[in-house]
Amino acid sequence: MNLREVVERYAKLASGFGQPVALNGFGLTAEETTKLFSAFDEDYHISRFFHFSNSEGQSYLISGAEVTHISIDADIQAVL
């Protein structure tokens, strides 16, 4: 899944940009979720638009932190 696909999937799952969405909603395996979102989190040009949080639900280890949700800023569309 590339960045555009992640943002499109997020937009379908969220009620709007900036709203938290459970990472398990992306339909990936735990390994795929960890690998994909860790890679995006390590890229400064992308990670500044991604905000991870930890609340109830399945957690994933993203760049060494346990997280369950992501919110994405609308400004990410400028990078696509």
RAHUSUL-V798757 format. One record per residue. RES is the residue in one letter. OMEGA is omega in degrees with one decimal (999 if undefined). Layout:
BEGIN
res omega
RES OMEGA
RES OMEGA
END
This chain:
BEGIN
res omega
M 179.0
N -175.6
L 179.9
R 179.7
E 177.4
V -178.7
V 178.2
E 178.7
R 177.6
Y -178.4
A 178.1
K -176.7
L -175.6
A 174.4
S 178.2
G 177.9
F -179.0
G 179.7
Q -179.1
P 178.0
V 177.6
A -179.9
L -179.9
N 176.6
G -179.4
F 174.5
G 178.4
L 173.3
T 178.8
A 179.7
E 178.8
E 179.7
T -179.9
T -177.8
K -176.8
L -174.9
F 173.5
S 178.6
A 177.8
F -179.0
D -179.4
E 179.1
D -175.4
Y -176.0
H 178.2
I -171.9
S 179.7
R 177.8
F -177.7
F 178.4
H -178.9
F 177.1
S -179.0
N 174.4
S -177.7
E 178.2
G -179.4
Q -179.8
S 179.9
Y 178.0
L -178.5
I -178.7
S 175.4
G -179.3
A 176.0
E 179.9
V 178.7
T -173.1
H 174.3
I 166.7
S -176.6
I 177.8
D 179.6
A -179.0
D 178.4
I -178.6
Q 178.2
A -179.1
V -176.6
L 999
END
